[in-house]
Amino acid sequence: MKESKLSIPAKSWIAYDAGNSAFATTVLAAFFPIFFKEYWTQGIDNLTATAYLGYGLTISNLILLFTAPIIGAITDFSNATKTFFITLTILGIVCVLLLYTFEAGDWLYPLIFFGLANYCFAAGNVIYDKLLLLVADPVDIGRVSGYGYAIGYLGGGFLFLINAIMTLQPEIFGLADSTEAVKWSFMSVGVWWALFLIPIIKNVSVPVIEPQSNVLLKSIKKNIATLSKIKAEKNVFIFLIAFFLYIDGVHTVMAMASDFALNLNLESSSIIIGLILVQFVAFPSTIAWSYIAEKKGEKNVLYVNILGYLALVSYSVSLSNATEFYVMACMVGSIQGGIQAVSRSLFAKIIPIKSAGEFFGFYNMFGRAGAFLGPLLVAIFVSTFDSASYGLIPIAVLFVLGGLILIKVKT
């Protein structure tokens, strides 16, 4: 059957992922963990710096855990969907731009603004995920979701490639050294993110609803009602528990892979090259997994991806050099986008569309609960056992538990 052409709003929605993925790639996965450990935490030992990063991510994601459902519900009750989305995105952009201003040893303030940027990025994605149901026909949800992640990897990867060259060869860009290059990379992410916000502002419209009073109170009440509804909708509830567990490992790998590699004494240049590989392997892989999911079913794809992550964690235990890190990076790239895109499209298919914002609020809440739990467990295990390798244990366990519970989800 011939595929339908995607609408302008759908294309604008997909394009935005190229913008905010620059934060996920250049800032969250790559330069912030490296710069935090090598520049902002000068004078602090490596494992303590790892713990600080883990606790910072924990606090940021813990706040999101409690606010994501409220944000989603408010947008269901009001005409503030785009306003909330634009506001959160601009705040995230400003926080990233401010990272340029901090000097060596100022570890606390960069961590605070990084945490705020991470919160705005993730909270904005609550609404972004809701917009998927407004820009795509039901039959195209899986395809549009997959294209979003794929274009995100391509766009974020392209800017990251430029940032990496800036950092490895700063003189080409007229920069004094790699430190100045990293700071300018943060600036470029802010500008890039803002540019890809424009198509959504111009081309994506949200249906106008009748304004209601006491929106916050009604949103809280609706969330309480939705919790009961989710428990009653057993299939959705089981999926969210499974998702909570396995996406924990995904987010933790994304956020702390660079830090883990630094603890193995790999050069930052090798880590940057590995992260570039992740982006450009993930682009075609994500599209491929989306098509496979349409043919073979989302659950089967998720099983394969979870097994892939378990293999990845096992492989990481013996990681010792740059070549092995590059292999690990390709493994991550081949499955990371698939598990994200297919999870979102499966969830979109099993929830009631009229409560999409609210349900996606809980979807992101469960996802970010994992994002707070994973770094916390890593920080605790690393601090307790005084070894970075022990931080892999809880990640592997959560993948196993998530996969086992996913078996009970009906499609």
C-alpha positions in Angstrom: 0.0 0.0 0.0 1.3 3.4 -0.9 2.3 5.6 2.0 0.3 8.8 2.5 2.2 12.1 2.2 2.9 13.8 5.5 1.3 17.2 6.2 3.2 20.4 6.8 2.3 20.3 10.6 3.7 16.7 10.7 6.9 17.8 8.9 7.3 20.8 11.3 6.8 18.5 14.3 9.4 16.1 12.9 11.8 19.0 12.2 11.7 20.2 15.8 13.3 17.0 17.0 16.4 18.0 15.1 16.5 21.1 17.3 16.0 19.8 20.8 18.1 16.7 20.0 21.1 19.0 19.9 20.6 19.5 23.7 20.2 15.7 24.2 23.4 15.1 22.2 25.9 17.9 22.6 24.9 18.9 26.1 23.3 16.0 27.9 25.2 13.0 26.5 28.5 14.6 25.6 30.0 17.9 26.5 28.3 18.6 29.9 29.4 15.3 31.5 32.9 15.7 30.1 33.3 19.4 30.8 31.7 19.0 34.3 34.4 16.4 35.2 37.4 18.0 33.5 36.7 21.7 34.0 33.9 22.7 36.4 34.9 20.1 39.1 38.6 20.7 39.0 40.1 19.6 42.3 37.3 17.0 43.0 38.0 13.3 42.4 36.4 11.5 39.5 34.0 9.3 41.5 32.7 12.2 43.6 32.1 14.2 40.4 30.2 11.2 39.0 28.1 11.2 42.1 27.4 14.9 41.9 26.3 14.5 38.2 24.1 11.6 39.2 22.4 13.5 42.0 21.9 16.6 39.8 20.1 14.5 37.2 18.1 12.9 40.0 16.8 16.1 41.4 15.9 17.5 38.0 14.0 14.4 36.9 12.4 14.0 40.3 10.8 17.4 40.0 9.6 16.5 36.6 8.2 13.2 38.0 5.6 15.2 40.0 4.9 18.0 37.5 4.7 16.2 34.1 1.2 14.9 34.6 0.0 18.3 35.8 1.5 20.0 32.8 -0.2 17.5 30.5 -3.6 17.9 32.2 -3.5 21.7 32.2 -3.0 21.6 28.4 -6.1 19.3 28.1 -8.2 21.8 30.1 -7.0 25.1 28.6 -5.7 26.7 25.4 -2.2 27.0 26.8 -0.7 24.0 25.0 1.5 26.0 22.6 2.2 28.7 25.2 3.5 26.2 27.6 5.5 24.4 25.0 7.1 27.6 23.7 7.8 29.0 27.2 9.5 25.8 28.4 11.6 25.6 25.3 12.8 29.2 25.5 13.6 28.7 29.2 15.6 25.6 28.3 17.5 27.5 25.6 18.4 30.4 28.0 19.7 27.9 30.6 21.9 26.3 28.0 23.2 29.7 26.8 24.1 30.6 30.4 26.5 27.6 30.6 28.9 29.7 28.5 29.4 32.1 31.4 30.9 29.8 34.1 34.5 29.3 34.9 36.7 26.4 36.2 35.7 25.2 39.6 32.2 26.7 39.5 30.6 23.2 39.6 27.4 24.1 41.5 26.0 26.8 39.2 26.6 24.9 35.9 24.9 21.9 37.5 21.9 24.0 38.6 21.4 25.5 35.1 22.0 22.1 33.5 19.4 20.6 35.7 16.9 23.4 34.8 17.6 23.0 31.1 17.1 19.2 31.4 13.8 19.8 33.2 12.6 22.3 30.5 13.7 19.9 27.8 11.8 17.0 29.3 8.8 18.9 30.4 8.5 20.4 26.9 8.5 16.9 25.5 5.4 16.1 27.5 3.5 18.6 25.2 5.6 17.7 22.2 4.5 14.0 22.5 0.9 15.2 22.8 1.2 17.2 19.6 2.1 14.0 17.8 -1.6 13.0 18.0 -2.6 16.3 16.5 -0.3 16.4 13.5 -0.5 12.7 12.4 -3.3 10.5 11.3 -3.7 7.4 13.5 -2.3 5.2 10.7 0.8 7.4 10.5 1.6 7.7 14.2 4.3 5.0 14.2 5.9 6.4 11.0 5.9 10.1 12.2 7.2 9.1 15.6 10.0 7.1 14.0 10.9 9.9 11.6 10.9 12.4 14.6 13.6 10.4 16.4 15.5 9.7 13.2 15.6 13.3 12.1 16.5 14.2 15.7 19.6 11.9 15.5 20.5 13.3 12.1 20.0 17.0 13.1 21.5 16.7 16.6 24.3 14.6 15.2 25.1 17.1 12.5 25.5 20.0 15.0 27.4 17.7 17.3 29.8 16.8 14.5 30.5 20.5 14.0 30.9 21.0 17.8 33.3 18.0 18.0 35.5 19.5 15.2 35.4 22.8 17.0 36.6 21.1 20.2 39.2 18.8 18.6 40.6 21.5 16.2 39.7 24.9 17.8 42.2 26.8 15.8 40.2 26.2 12.6 37.4 28.3 14.0 39.7 31.0 15.4 39.2 29.7 19.0 41.9 29.8 21.6 41.5 26.2 22.9 39.1 23.4 23.5 37.7 25.0 26.6 36.5 28.0 24.6 35.3 25.7 21.9 33.1 23.7 24.3 31.6 27.0 25.7 30.8 28.1 22.2 29.3 24.7 21.5 26.8 25.4 24.3 25.9 28.7 22.6 25.4 27.0 19.2 23.0 24.5 20.8 20.9 27.3 22.1 20.7 29.0 18.7 20.1 25.7 16.8 17.3 24.7 19.2 15.6 28.1 18.8 15.8 27.9 15.0 13.9 24.5 14.9 11.3 25.9 17.2 10.1 28.3 14.5 8.3 25.8 12.2 6.2 24.5 15.1 5.3 28.0 16.1 4.2 28.8 12.5 2.7 25.6 11.3 1.3 23.6 14.2 -2.1 24.7 15.5 -4.0 23.3 18.5 -7.8 23.0 18.5 -9.4 25.8 20.5 -11.4 24.6 23.5 -13.8 26.5 25.8 -11.7 28.0 28.6 -12.3 26.7 32.1 -11.8 28.3 35.5 -9.7 26.8 38.3 -7.5 25.0 35.7 -4.8 24.0 38.2 -7.2 22.5 40.7 -9.1 20.7 37.9 -5.9 19.4 36.5 -4.9 17.9 39.8 -8.3 16.3 40.2 -8.1 15.0 36.7 -4.7 13.5 37.4 -6.1 11.7 40.4 -9.0 10.5 38.2 -6.6 9.5 35.5 -4.5 7.4 37.9 -7.7 5.5 38.7 -8.5 5.2 35.0 -5.0 4.0 34.2 -5.2 1.3 36.9 -8.6 0.4 35.4 -7.1 0.2 31.9 -4.9 -2.7 32.9 -3.1 -2.8 29.6 -1.9 0.8 29.8 -0.9 0.4 33.4 1.2 -2.7 32.7 2.9 -1.0 29.8 3.8 2.0 31.9 5.4 -0.2 34.6 7.4 -2.0 32.0 8.3 1.3 30.3 9.3 2.8 33.7 11.8 0.0 34.2 13.5 -0.4 30.8 13.5 3.3 29.8 15.4 3.9 33.1 18.3 2.0 31.6 18.1 3.9 28.3 18.1 7.3 29.9 20.9 6.4 32.3 23.1 5.1 29.4 22.4 8.3 27.5 23.2 10.6 30.4 26.2 8.8 31.9 28.0 6.9 29.2 30.6 9.7 28.7 31.2 9.9 32.5 31.6 6.1 32.6 34.1 6.2 29.8 36.1 9.0 31.5 36.3 6.8 34.6 38.0 4.2 32.4 40.6 6.8 31.5 39.6 7.1 27.9 40.6 10.4 26.2 37.7 12.9 25.8 38.5 13.0 22.0 37.8 9.2 21.8 34.5 9.7 23.7 33.4 12.5 21.3 34.1 10.3 18.3 32.1 7.5 19.8 29.2 9.7 20.5 29.3 10.9 16.8 29.0 7.3 15.8 25.9 6.9 18.0 24.1 9.7 16.2 24.8 8.6 12.6 24.2 4.9 13.3 20.9 5.8 15.1 19.5 7.7 12.1 19.0 4.8 9.7 18.4 2.3 12.6 15.5 4.3 14.0 13.7 4.4 10.6 14.4 0.7 10.1 13.0 -0.2 13.6 9.9 1.8 12.9 9.2 -0.1 9.6 9.9 -3.4 11.3 7.5 -2.5 14.1 4.8 -1.9 11.5 5.4 -5.3 10.0 6.2 -7.5 13.0 4.7 -5.5 15.9 6.0 -3.0 18.4 6.4 -5.5 21.2 8.7 -7.8 19.2 10.9 -4.8 18.4 11.0 -3.8 22.0 12.1 -7.3 23.1 14.9 -7.3 20.6 16.0 -3.8 21.7 16.0 -4.8 25.4 18.1 -7.8 24.7 20.4 -5.6 22.7 20.8 -3.3 25.8 21.6 -6.3 28.0 24.3 -7.4 25.6 25.6 -3.8 25.6 25.8 -3.7 29.4 27.6 -7.1 29.5 30.0 -5.9 26.9 30.7 -2.6 28.8 32.0 -4.5 31.8 35.2 -5.4 30.0 35.6 -2.1 28.1 39.2 -1.0 28.2 40.2 1.0 25.1 38.9 3.4 22.4 38.2 0.8 19.8 36.0 -1.2 22.2 34.2 2.1 23.1 33.5 2.7 19.4 31.9 -0.8 19.1 29.8 0.0 22.1 28.8 3.3 20.6 27.6 1.6 17.4 25.6 -0.9 19.5 23.9 2.0 21.3 23.1 3.8 18.1 21.6 0.7 16.5 19.0 0.3 19.3 18.5 3.6 21.2 16.3 5.3 18.7 14.3 2.2 18.0 13.3 1.6 21.7 12.3 5.3 22.1 10.3 5.7 18.9 8.5 2.3 19.1 7.7 2.8 22.8 6.0 6.2 22.0 4.1 4.9 19.0 2.9 1.8 21.0 1.7 4.0 23.8 -0.1 6.4 21.4 -2.1 3.4 20.0 -3.4 2.1 23.4 -4.5 5.4 25.0 -7.8 7.4 24.6 -7.1 10.3 22.3 -9.3 12.7 24.2 -7.0 12.5 27.2 -3.8 12.4 25.2 -2.1 15.3 27.0 -2.9 13.8 30.4 -1.8 10.3 29.4 1.4 11.5 27.8 2.0 13.4 31.0 2.0 10.1 32.9 4.0 8.5 30.1 6.7 11.1 30.6 6.3 10.9 34.3 7.0 7.2 34.3 9.9 7.7 31.8 11.4 10.4 34.0 10.9 8.4 37.1 13.3 6.0 35.5 15.5 8.8 34.5 15.7 9.9 38.2 16.1 6.4 39.6 18.8 5.2 37.2 21.4 8.0 37.9 20.6 7.7 41.6 21.3 4.0 41.7 24.5 4.5 39.7 25.6 7.2 42.1 24.9 4.9 45.1 26.6 1.9 43.6 29.6 3.8 42.5 30.0 5.5 45.9 29.4 2.3 47.8 31.7 0.0 45.9 34.2 2.6 44.8 34.1 1.3 41.2 32.4 2.6 38.0 31.7 -0.9 36.8 29.3 -1.6 39.7 27.0 1.1 38.3 26.1 -1.2 35.5 24.4 -3.8 37.8 21.2 -1.9 38.5 20.8 -0.9 34.9 20.9 -4.6 33.8 18.4 -5.6 36.4 15.9 -2.9 35.3 16.2 -4.0 31.7 15.4 -7.6 32.7 12.4 -6.6 34.8 11.0 -4.3 32.2 11.2 -7.0 29.5 9.5 -9.5 31.7 6.6 -7.2 32.5 6.3 -6.1 28.8 5.3 -9.7 28.0 1.9 -9.1 29.6 1.1 -6.0 27.5 -1.6 -6.7 24.9 -1.5 -5.1 21.5 
